[in-house]
Amino acid sequence: MIDASQIREHAEVISADGIHVGTVDRVEGDRIKLTKRENPAGHQDHHHFIALDLVESIDDNRVRLSAKGADAFASEEEGDRSSIH
């Protein structure tokens, strides 16, 4: 597992297939909380989360995931502790 302390607020989150998944709001426990402002229509009222075990690497201000875009983005929503891996 990666060192979560290396994940910075406002870092860009990129999927394994190069898709921009979101922007880090903060790390909460074993998950990355994404900012709401980039959520698609109908999802602006809650945060999305990415499980830390999906993080492949951290480069400068970019978090790279091991999951493809659609799988990573759909992994968790606020209040949901389930995760797609």
C-alpha positions, 0 to 999 in steps of 0.5 A: 500500500502507498503512503497516504501522507504523500497524497496532497489536497487538490492533487489530480486523480488519474485512472489507469486508462489516463482519464481524469477521475477527480481532485483530492479533497482530503484523505479520510481513513482508508479512502480519498475523498474527492471534491464535489465541484467536478461531479457529473450532473445529479451528483453535485450534492455528495462526495465520491471516494476512492479506496486507497488500495486502488492507488498505484502511485503518487507523482508530484501533484498527481495520484495514479490509480490501478483501476480504469476510469469508470470503475474508479469513479463508481467505487464509492459515494458518501455514506457507502463503505462498499468498494469495487476492486 
